[in-house]
Amino acid sequence: MGRVKIFLSSSCPKCPSAKRFGLLLQQKGFQVDYFDIESAEGLAEATFYSVKAVPAFLVEEDERVIGKWIGEIPSLKEIENLCGA
């Protein structure tokens, strides 16, 4: 199953919903990593993936990005379809 990277910020109005969605994904068996773009590590990761807005979701499989949503929250169906779940 894919790995989901979620990029968040404390000033983002959609980010609390994005974090709750991440918890749902974890319950469904996805590995989820959270990155706060206000931290050095989070900003470095966001820069590496060219994330310029939050919330942002990246789905990786075999260390390859297979899906990317910037500034929006994907649906569970979109994530599952990408990962063949």
C-alpha positions as CSV (number, residue, x, y, z in Angstrom):
1,M,0.0,0.0,0.0
2,G,1.2,3.5,-0.7
3,R,2.9,5.9,1.6
4,V,1.2,9.3,2.1
5,K,3.1,12.5,2.9
6,I,1.0,15.3,4.2
7,F,2.4,18.9,4.4
8,L,0.7,21.2,6.9
9,S,1.0,24.6,8.5
10,S,-0.4,26.1,11.7
11,S,-1.8,29.1,9.8
12,C,-3.6,27.0,7.2
13,P,-7.4,26.9,7.6
14,K,-7.8,23.6,5.8
15,C,-4.9,21.8,7.6
16,P,-6.9,20.5,10.6
17,S,-9.2,18.7,8.2
18,A,-6.2,17.4,6.3
19,K,-4.7,16.1,9.5
20,R,-8.0,14.3,10.4
21,F,-8.0,12.8,6.9
22,G,-4.5,11.6,7.5
23,L,-5.7,9.8,10.6
24,L,-8.5,8.1,8.5
25,L,-5.8,7.0,6.0
26,Q,-3.8,5.5,8.9
27,Q,-6.9,3.6,10.0
28,K,-7.3,2.2,6.5
29,G,-3.7,0.9,6.6
30,F,-1.8,3.6,4.8
31,Q,1.6,4.7,6.2
32,V,1.3,8.5,6.7
33,D,4.1,11.0,7.4
34,Y,3.3,14.5,8.5
35,F,5.5,17.5,7.7
36,D,5.1,20.9,9.3
37,I,6.4,23.4,6.7
38,E,7.2,25.8,9.6
39,S,10.0,23.5,10.8
40,A,13.4,23.2,9.0
41,E,12.8,19.5,8.3
42,G,9.3,20.1,6.9
43,L,10.4,23.0,4.8
44,A,13.3,21.0,3.4
45,E,11.0,18.1,2.5
46,A,8.4,20.5,0.9
47,T,11.2,22.2,-1.1
48,F,12.4,18.8,-2.4
49,Y,8.9,18.0,-3.6
50,S,8.2,21.5,-4.9
51,V,5.3,21.9,-2.4
52,K,4.3,25.6,-2.5
53,A,0.9,25.6,-0.8
54,V,-0.7,23.6,2.1
55,P,-2.3,21.4,2.7
56,A,-0.5,19.1,0.3
57,F,-0.7,15.4,-0.2
58,L,1.8,13.2,-2.0
59,V,1.4,9.5,-2.5
60,E,4.5,7.4,-3.0
61,E,4.9,3.8,-4.1
62,D,8.3,2.3,-4.4
63,E,9.8,5.7,-3.5
64,R,8.1,7.2,-6.6
65,V,5.4,9.9,-6.4
66,I,2.3,8.6,-8.0
67,G,-0.2,11.3,-6.9
68,K,0.1,14.9,-5.7
69,W,-2.5,17.3,-4.5
70,I,-1.4,20.9,-3.6
71,G,-3.7,23.2,-1.7
72,E,-6.5,20.6,-1.5
73,I,-7.5,17.5,0.3
74,P,-8.0,14.4,-2.0
75,S,-10.9,12.0,-1.5
76,L,-10.4,8.6,0.0
77,K,-11.4,7.0,-3.3
78,E,-8.7,8.9,-5.2
79,I,-6.0,7.7,-2.8
80,E,-7.4,4.1,-2.9
81,N,-7.6,4.1,-6.7
82,L,-4.0,5.2,-7.0
83,C,-2.8,2.5,-4.6
84,G,-5.0,-0.2,-5.9
85,A,-6.7,-0.6,-2.5
